[in-house]
């Protein structure tokens, strides 16, 4: 815990709470009772016992949390939140025995959402996306990564990214926009995926960079999407523009995509059900975070979970995310994502909670500012009517969030 010895003015103090900072990797869920957090200008200036903070700081507002649990705000580091339409009919098809590849070959899957998203106006996209965002925020999320990838022409990709950025004008949340141009081969380039890769590299990436800040560039490396060689060309272009990369990898097969991501020191490799030891070793060497997506595993009724034991053995940080999307993971509950990560993948409560806080921050390249409660970091808090983090994860359909704080601003 961080103390203070001189009088200072601060904006707010939350006191009489039980704090889990996630700052100590050896004991991520270590708890401090009767603690207080002082905040100035949206950042944490002290975390210490209540009596110390109240003696050292004078605040415009002091809030008695009456013993409630305080953790870092949750971080959903992999979502496809901005899209139009839905794919409920595909749910019925999967129940009848169709698999992901079958649906994609029949014109469903990502291609159907692409058509709906292209046809929607920016305002229509915004109005459809805000309720999904609200569900995340209602469960304590303070940062959300949002991918494009349902436009795949210049105007529609830029439209998706603009809507993602606009979400911050309507809600107290940090959005991390990601260009996922290499999601599938769009209709205009059927039979010519290499031509589409050239378009992504020569036109889409430069336009997205010029239009406004994007935090990362993503791709889908799989037999129904893009080859490792094609991803390599896209990542080389990203590198030229000094934009970090991440990759949907080893979800349906082990085709070497993880190694390509690792060669570019990718922020993360996501899904990973078919990653082998060589892939995990490559991630360990490159500092790439493993993002586990149990919602997709559950919805697709997959049988091979990601190699959690290997990830532990090689000390690869594991993040957890909802993968909120219209087809393979229509999930907007971070608490349920953590529950699934424990029950389906065998993560511990500490691993799952770290996966939606500090390791999720690492997967976004933002661990210096968010993901744990430490002096100097943003004051992003989730305040819970719970005694310990296990209560937040184990209950399904029950939300114990009391208050969400984003950069010092309170939001119920």
C-alpha positions as CSV (number, residue, x, y, z in Angstrom):
1,X,0.0,0.0,0.0
2,X,1.1,3.5,-0.7
3,X,1.1,6.1,2.2
4,X,1.3,9.8,2.3
5,X,2.9,12.1,4.9
6,X,2.1,15.7,3.8
7,X,-1.1,17.6,3.6
8,X,-2.5,17.9,0.1
9,X,-5.8,18.8,-1.5
10,X,-7.4,16.1,-3.6
11,X,-10.7,15.9,-5.4
12,X,-12.2,12.8,-3.7
13,X,-11.4,10.2,-1.1
14,X,-13.2,6.9,-1.0
15,X,-12.7,5.4,2.4
16,X,-13.7,2.5,4.7
17,X,-13.3,0.0,1.9
18,X,-11.6,-3.3,1.2
19,X,-9.1,-2.8,-1.6
20,X,-7.7,-5.4,-4.0
21,X,-5.1,-3.6,-6.1
22,X,-4.0,-6.3,-8.6
23,X,-0.6,-4.6,-8.3
24,X,1.3,-7.6,-6.9
25,X,1.7,-10.4,-9.4
26,X,2.7,-12.9,-6.7
27,X,-0.5,-12.2,-4.7
28,X,-2.9,-10.5,-7.2
29,X,-6.0,-10.7,-4.9
30,X,-4.3,-9.6,-1.7
31,X,-6.8,-7.5,0.2
32,X,-6.3,-4.5,2.5
33,X,-9.1,-3.8,4.9
34,X,-10.2,-0.4,6.1
35,X,-8.4,1.3,3.2
36,X,-8.9,4.6,1.4
37,X,-8.1,5.8,-2.1
38,X,-7.4,9.5,-2.8
39,X,-7.8,10.9,-6.3
40,X,-6.8,14.2,-8.0
41,X,-7.4,15.1,-11.6
42,X,-8.6,11.6,-12.5
43,X,-5.5,9.8,-11.1
44,X,-4.8,8.0,-7.9
45,X,-2.5,9.9,-5.5
46,X,-2.7,7.6,-2.5
47,X,-3.8,4.2,-1.4
48,X,-3.4,3.5,2.3
49,X,-5.2,2.8,5.6
50,X,-8.2,5.1,6.0
51,X,-6.8,6.9,9.0
52,X,-3.6,7.7,7.2
53,X,-5.3,9.1,4.0
54,X,-7.8,11.2,5.9
55,X,-5.1,12.6,8.0
56,X,-2.8,13.4,5.1
57,X,-5.3,14.7,2.5
58,X,-8.1,17.2,2.4
59,X,-10.8,16.4,-0.2
60,X,-13.7,18.2,-1.7
61,X,-15.7,15.0,-1.3
62,X,-15.2,12.1,1.1
63,X,-17.2,9.0,0.3
64,X,-17.8,6.3,3.0
65,X,-18.0,2.9,1.2
66,X,-19.1,1.1,4.3
67,X,-16.8,-1.8,3.9
68,X,-17.4,-2.5,0.2
69,X,-14.9,-4.2,-2.0
70,X,-12.9,-2.0,-4.5
71,X,-11.0,-3.5,-7.5
72,X,-9.6,-1.9,-10.6
73,X,-12.3,-1.2,-13.2
74,X,-12.7,-4.2,-15.5
75,X,-11.1,-4.1,-19.0
76,X,-12.7,-5.9,-22.0
77,X,-9.7,-6.2,-24.3
78,X,-11.3,-8.0,-27.2
79,X,-14.7,-6.9,-28.6
80,X,-16.5,-6.4,-31.9
81,X,-19.0,-4.1,-30.3
82,X,-19.9,-1.9,-33.3
83,X,-22.0,-3.7,-35.8
84,X,-25.5,-3.8,-37.3
85,X,-28.1,-6.5,-37.2
86,X,-27.8,-9.9,-35.5
87,X,-27.2,-13.5,-36.4
88,X,-29.8,-15.3,-34.2
89,X,-30.6,-17.6,-37.2
90,X,-27.1,-18.9,-37.1
91,X,-27.6,-20.0,-33.5
92,X,-30.4,-22.1,-34.7
93,X,-28.3,-23.5,-37.6
94,X,-25.5,-24.5,-35.1
95,X,-28.1,-26.2,-32.9
96,X,-29.1,-28.2,-36.0
97,X,-25.5,-29.3,-36.6
98,X,-23.9,-26.7,-38.8
99,X,-20.4,-25.6,-37.8
100,X,-18.6,-22.3,-38.1
101,X,-17.0,-23.1,-41.5
102,X,-20.3,-24.4,-43.0
103,X,-22.1,-21.2,-42.1
104,X,-19.3,-19.1,-43.5
105,X,-19.3,-21.0,-46.8
106,X,-23.0,-20.5,-47.1
107,X,-22.7,-16.7,-47.0
108,X,-23.4,-16.4,-43.3
109,X,-21.1,-15.6,-40.5
110,X,-19.0,-12.4,-40.8
111,X,-20.1,-11.8,-44.3
112,X,-23.7,-11.4,-43.3
113,X,-22.8,-8.8,-40.6
114,X,-20.6,-7.1,-43.1
115,X,-23.6,-6.5,-45.4
116,X,-25.8,-5.2,-42.5
117,X,-23.0,-2.9,-41.2
118,X,-22.2,-1.5,-44.6
119,X,-25.9,-0.6,-45.1
120,X,-26.3,1.1,-41.7
121,X,-25.7,4.8,-41.2
122,X,-23.2,6.0,-38.6
123,X,-26.0,7.0,-36.3
124,X,-27.8,3.7,-36.7
125,X,-24.5,1.9,-35.8
126,X,-24.1,4.2,-32.8
127,X,-27.7,3.6,-31.6
128,X,-27.3,-0.2,-31.9
129,X,-23.9,-0.3,-30.2
130,X,-24.7,1.9,-27.2
131,X,-27.0,-0.7,-25.5
132,X,-24.2,-3.4,-25.8
133,X,-21.7,-1.0,-24.3
134,X,-24.1,-0.2,-21.5
135,X,-24.2,-3.9,-20.5
136,X,-20.4,-4.0,-20.2
137,X,-20.4,-0.8,-18.2
138,X,-23.1,-2.1,-15.9
139,X,-20.8,-4.9,-14.8
140,X,-17.8,-2.6,-13.9
141,X,-16.0,-2.2,-17.2
142,X,-14.1,1.1,-17.6
143,X,-12.0,0.4,-20.8
144,X,-13.2,-1.4,-23.9
145,X,-11.3,-2.4,-27.0
146,X,-13.5,-2.1,-30.1
147,X,-12.6,-3.6,-33.5
148,X,-13.6,-2.7,-37.0
149,X,-13.8,-5.5,-39.5
150,X,-17.5,-5.5,-40.5
151,X,-17.0,-2.9,-43.3
152,X,-14.0,-4.0,-45.3
153,X,-14.2,-1.2,-47.7
154,X,-12.7,2.2,-47.1
155,X,-15.9,4.1,-46.2
156,X,-17.3,1.4,-43.9
157,X,-14.1,0.6,-42.0
158,X,-13.6,4.3,-41.3
159,X,-17.3,4.6,-40.3
160,X,-16.9,1.8,-37.8
161,X,-13.8,3.3,-36.3
162,X,-15.5,6.8,-36.1
163,X,-18.5,5.3,-34.3
164,X,-16.2,3.5,-31.9
165,X,-14.5,6.7,-31.0
166,X,-17.8,8.5,-30.7
167,X,-18.9,6.2,-28.0
168,X,-16.7,8.2,-25.6
169,X,-18.9,11.2,-26.2
170,X,-21.9,9.4,-24.9
171,X,-20.5,7.4,-22.0
172,X,-17.8,7.6,-19.4
173,X,-15.5,5.0,-20.8
174,X,-12.1,4.6,-22.5
175,X,-12.3,3.1,-26.0
176,X,-9.3,1.4,-27.6
177,X,-10.0,1.3,-31.3
178,X,-8.5,-1.5,-33.4
179,X,-8.4,-1.8,-37.2
180,X,-9.5,-5.3,-38.1
181,X,-9.5,-4.9,-41.9
182,X,-8.2,-8.5,-42.4
183,X,-11.3,-10.2,-40.9
184,X,-12.5,-12.2,-43.9
185,X,-12.2,-11.7,-47.7
186,X,-15.0,-9.4,-48.7
187,X,-17.3,-10.1,-51.7
188,X,-15.5,-7.7,-54.0
189,X,-12.3,-9.8,-53.6
190,X,-13.7,-13.3,-53.6
191,X,-11.1,-15.5,-55.3
192,X,-8.5,-12.8,-54.9
193,X,-7.4,-12.6,-51.3
194,X,-4.0,-11.4,-52.2
195,X,-5.5,-8.4,-54.0
196,X,-7.5,-7.6,-50.9
197,X,-4.3,-7.7,-48.8
198,X,-2.7,-5.2,-51.1
199,X,-5.8,-3.0,-50.7
200,X,-5.5,-3.2,-46.9
201,X,-1.8,-2.4,-46.9
202,X,-1.9,0.4,-49.6
203,X,-5.2,2.1,-48.8
204,X,-7.0,1.0,-45.7
205,X,-4.2,1.2,-43.2
206,X,-2.9,4.6,-44.3
207,X,-6.4,6.0,-44.4
208,X,-7.2,4.7,-40.9
209,X,-4.0,6.1,-39.5
210,X,-4.7,9.5,-41.2
211,X,-8.3,9.7,-40.1
212,X,-7.5,9.5,-36.4
213,X,-5.7,7.5,-33.8
214,X,-6.0,3.7,-33.8
215,X,-4.4,1.8,-31.0
216,X,-3.7,-1.4,-33.0
217,X,-4.1,-3.4,-36.1
218,X,-5.6,-6.9,-36.0
219,X,-6.1,-9.8,-38.4
220,X,-7.8,-13.2,-38.5
221,X,-5.3,-15.9,-39.4
222,X,-7.2,-19.1,-40.3
223,X,-8.1,-21.3,-43.2
224,X,-11.4,-19.5,-43.6
225,X,-9.7,-16.1,-43.5
226,X,-6.1,-15.2,-44.1
227,X,-2.8,-17.2,-44.3
228,X,0.2,-16.5,-42.2
229,X,2.0,-15.1,-45.3
230,X,-0.8,-12.6,-45.9
231,X,-0.9,-11.6,-42.2
232,X,2.8,-11.0,-42.4
233,X,2.4,-8.5,-45.2
234,X,-0.3,-6.6,-43.2
235,X,1.8,-6.6,-40.0
236,X,4.8,-5.4,-42.0
237,X,2.7,-2.4,-43.1
238,X,1.5,-1.8,-39.6
239,X,5.1,-1.8,-38.4
240,X,6.0,0.8,-41.1
241,X,3.2,3.0,-39.6
242,X,4.4,2.3,-36.1
243,X,1.1,0.8,-35.1
244,X,1.2,-2.3,-32.7
245,X,-0.5,-5.5,-33.8
246,X,-2.6,-8.3,-32.4
247,X,-4.0,-11.5,-34.0
248,X,-6.9,-13.8,-33.9
249,X,-4.8,-17.0,-34.0
250,X,-5.1,-20.8,-33.6
251,X,-8.8,-20.7,-33.0
252,X,-9.7,-23.5,-35.5
253,X,-6.3,-24.9,-36.4
254,X,-2.6,-24.5,-35.7
255,X,-1.3,-22.9,-38.9
256,X,1.7,-20.8,-37.6
257,X,-0.2,-17.6,-37.1
258,X,0.9,-17.3,-33.5
259,X,4.5,-17.4,-34.6
260,X,3.9,-14.6,-37.1
261,X,2.3,-12.5,-34.4
262,X,5.3,-13.2,-32.1
263,X,7.7,-12.1,-34.7
264,X,6.1,-8.7,-34.6
265,X,6.0,-8.6,-30.8
266,X,2.2,-8.6,-31.0
267,X,0.4,-7.1,-28.0
268,X,-1.7,-10.3,-28.0
269,X,-2.7,-13.5,-29.7
270,X,-6.3,-14.3,-29.1
271,X,-8.4,-17.5,-29.0
272,X,-5.4,-20.0,-29.1
273,X,-7.4,-23.2,-28.8
274,X,-5.0,-25.0,-31.1
275,X,-1.8,-23.4,-30.1
276,X,1.0,-25.9,-29.4
277,X,4.1,-25.6,-27.2
278,X,6.2,-24.0,-30.0
279,X,3.5,-21.3,-30.3
280,X,3.4,-20.7,-26.6
281,X,7.2,-20.5,-26.4
282,X,7.2,-17.9,-29.2
283,X,4.7,-15.8,-27.2
284,X,6.8,-16.0,-24.1
285,X,9.8,-14.8,-26.0
286,X,8.0,-11.9,-27.6
287,X,6.1,-10.8,-24.5
288,X,2.7,-11.4,-26.3
289,X,-0.3,-11.8,-24.0
290,X,-2.7,-14.7,-24.5
291,X,-6.3,-13.5,-24.7
292,X,-8.7,-16.2,-23.9
293,X,-12.3,-16.0,-25.3
294,X,-14.5,-18.6,-23.5
295,X,-17.7,-17.1,-24.9
296,X,-16.8,-18.1,-28.4
297,X,-15.6,-21.5,-27.2
298,X,-18.9,-22.0,-25.4
299,X,-21.1,-20.8,-28.3
300,X,-19.3,-22.8,-30.9
301,X,-19.4,-25.9,-28.6
302,X,-15.7,-26.4,-29.2
303,X,-14.0,-29.4,-27.6
304,X,-10.3,-28.3,-27.4
305,X,-9.6,-25.6,-24.8
306,X,-6.6,-23.3,-25.1
307,X,-3.4,-24.7,-23.6
308,X,-3.7,-23.1,-20.2
309,X,-1.1,-25.4,-18.5
310,X,1.5,-24.5,-21.2
311,X,0.7,-20.8,-20.8
312,X,1.3,-21.1,-17.1
313,X,4.5,-23.1,-17.6
314,X,5.9,-20.5,-19.9
315,X,4.6,-17.6,-17.8
316,X,2.6,-16.1,-20.6
317,X,0.1,-13.6,-19.1
318,X,-3.5,-14.6,-19.7
319,X,-6.2,-12.1,-20.4
320,X,-9.9,-12.8,-20.5
321,X,-12.4,-11.0,-22.7
322,X,-16.0,-11.3,-23.9
323,X,-15.3,-11.3,-27.6
324,X,-18.7,-9.5,-27.9
325,X,-19.8,-10.1,-31.5
326,X,-23.0,-10.9,-33.3
327,X,-22.2,-14.5,-34.3
328,X,-19.8,-16.6,-32.3
329,X,-19.9,-14.8,-28.9
330,X,-23.0,-12.6,-28.4
331,X,-21.8,-12.1,-24.9
332,X,-21.8,-8.7,-23.1
333,X,-21.2,-9.9,-19.6
334,X,-17.6,-9.7,-18.4
335,X,-18.6,-11.5,-15.2
336,X,-19.9,-14.5,-17.1
337,X,-16.8,-14.4,-19.3
338,X,-14.7,-14.7,-16.2
339,X,-17.0,-17.5,-14.9
340,X,-16.6,-19.4,-18.2
341,X,-12.8,-18.9,-18.1
342,X,-12.8,-20.7,-14.7
343,X,-15.3,-23.4,-15.4
344,X,-14.4,-24.2,-19.1
345,X,-10.7,-23.4,-19.2
346,X,-9.7,-24.2,-15.6
347,X,-8.5,-20.7,-14.6
348,X,-8.3,-19.8,-10.9
349,X,-10.3,-16.9,-9.6
350,X,-7.0,-14.9,-9.4
351,X,-6.1,-15.7,-13.0
352,X,-9.6,-14.8,-14.2
353,X,-9.7,-11.5,-12.3
354,X,-6.2,-10.7,-13.4
355,X,-7.3,-11.5,-16.9
356,X,-9.9,-8.8,-16.9
357,X,-7.7,-6.2,-15.2
358,X,-3.9,-6.0,-15.3
359,X,-3.4,-8.7,-18.0
360,X,-6.1,-7.1,-20.1
361,X,-4.3,-3.8,-19.8
362,X,-1.1,-5.5,-21.0
363,X,-3.0,-6.9,-24.0
364,X,-3.8,-3.3,-24.9
365,X,-0.4,-1.9,-24.3
366,X,-1.9,0.2,-21.5
367,X,-0.6,-1.4,-18.3
368,X,1.3,1.8,-17.3
369,X,-2.0,3.6,-16.9
370,X,-4.8,1.2,-16.1
371,X,-5.4,-2.4,-14.9
372,X,-4.3,-2.1,-11.3
373,X,-4.8,0.4,-8.5
374,X,-1.5,2.2,-8.0
375,X,-0.4,5.7,-7.4
376,X,-0.1,7.6,-10.7
377,X,-2.5,5.4,-12.6
378,X,-6.0,6.5,-13.7
379,X,-8.6,6.2,-11.0
380,X,-10.8,3.6,-12.7
381,X,-12.6,1.6,-10.0
382,X,-15.2,-1.0,-9.7
383,X,-17.0,-0.9,-6.3
384,X,-18.8,-4.1,-5.3
385,X,-21.3,-5.3,-2.8
386,X,-19.1,-8.3,-2.2
387,X,-16.6,-9.5,0.3
388,X,-14.1,-10.9,-2.2
389,X,-13.6,-11.3,-5.9
390,X,-14.7,-14.9,-6.0
391,X,-18.3,-13.7,-5.3
392,X,-18.2,-11.6,-8.4
393,X,-17.2,-14.5,-10.7
394,X,-19.1,-17.5,-9.3
395,X,-22.7,-16.1,-9.5
396,X,-24.3,-16.3,-12.9
397,X,-27.0,-13.7,-13.7
398,X,-26.4,-11.7,-10.5
399,X,-24.5,-8.4,-10.7
400,X,-23.0,-7.2,-7.4
401,X,-21.7,-3.9,-8.8
402,X,-22.4,-1.0,-6.5
403,X,-20.6,1.8,-8.3
404,X,-18.3,2.3,-11.3
405,X,-15.7,5.1,-11.3
406,X,-14.0,6.2,-14.5
407,X,-11.1,8.6,-14.1
408,X,-12.6,9.7,-10.8
409,X,-16.1,10.2,-12.2
410,X,-18.8,8.1,-10.6
411,X,-21.3,6.3,-12.7
412,X,-23.9,3.8,-11.5
